[in-house]
Amino acid sequence: MKDARFSLAMEYSVVDMKNYTKAVQGVINDGYFWELVPGLRKKSDIYIRKSEAEFEDGYVQLGSPQNQEFYQVSESSDSFESESSDGDILTIYFRYDKTSDIYKRQTYSLAQLLGQAGGFY
């Protein structure tokens, strides 16, 4: 086998705080690629993280935020070994990341405006 290249495209979620209609969006990342070399075995760990987002976008906020759960690729790491006896040259592990991210967005509400103006009299 000559030198080869293996690539992987993955979809994951990103949060756009300026988008008020669909803040959590799916993005395709095709930046995962591995150069395969004869005689070397490459091992790669790709960590998947569960994240949460809470959005309070209304002018009158009565304690009913919109919650969303989604998954993100948090990191990846590669290591090299000598080629295995069964001929494997690339092993990819998808691992669960034990940490999580929490995103929160709250717009300026009518109650906050009244509070700054002196409240109800």
N, C-alpha and C positions, 0 to 999 in steps of 0.2 A: 504494500500500500504506500502510495506517495502521501505527501502532506495534504491534508484535507481540512475543510472548514465546516462546522455545524452551527447553524443559527436557529434561534427559537424566538418566536413572537408571542408575547403574553399580553393579555388585557388586564388592566388594573384600574383602580379608581383614584381620582384626584378631587380635591375640594376647591372650588372657585367661589370665594366669599363675595365676589362682586356680582355673581349671577343669582338673581332672586327667583328665577323660575325653575332652574335645575342646577343646584349647587354641586351635587356629587355627579361627576361625569366619568364615563369609561374612556380610557386612553389605551391605544395599542403601543407597546414598547417593543421595538425590534432590535434593541441594543444588546441582546444576549447572544454572544457568539463565542465559539471555542475553536482554536486552531488545534487540530489533531495531528500528533506527530507519532510515527511508528516507534514502538518500543517504550512509549510513555503512556501511562493511564492517568486520565484527568478526572478528578472528583470535584463536583460542584454542589454547594448547598445554596438553595434559594429559600429565603425566609418569607412567609406570608403572615401578615399582621391583620388582626381584626380591629376595625376602627369604628367609632361612633360619631355622629354629628347631631347637634341639637340646634334647631333654627326657630327663633321667635321673631317673625317678620311683620306681624300685624300692628296697626296703630293702637288697637285696644288689645292688650295682652292679658288674658284672664287665666294664665297658667296652663295653656294647652300648646306646648311647643311641638313642632314637627320633628320626630326622631328618625334617624336612618342608621342602619348598620351596613358596613361594606368592608371589603378586604383590599389590602395594599401589599405590594412587594416592598419589604422594608430594607433588605440588604441581600447581598450574595457574596460568597467566598469560594475560591478555587484552591485546590491542592494537587500536587503531582506525586505519582508513585511509579515504580517500575511496572511494566505491563503484566497483567494477571495471567495465570495459566490458562484460563478459559477464553482469552482473547479479547476481553472487554477493553475498550480504549477510552470510553466516556461513561461516567455514571453521574446522573443528576438526581439529587434528593430535594424534594419539596418539604420543607419543615415549617411547623407552626411556631410563630414568634409569640412568646408568652407575655410580652408587653403590648399595650394598646394605646392608641391615640384617641383623644376626645376633642372634637371641634365644636365650638359654640359661637353662635352669632345672635345678637339681639339688637333690633333696630330701636330707634328713639321712639318711645310710645307717647300717647296722649297724656297718660298719668305722669310721666316724667316732665312733660312740658308744663302741666298744671302745677307740679311740685316746684318747679323753678319760678313760676309766675306768682307764687304765694299760696297755692293750694285753693281749696274752696273757702269762701268766706260767707 
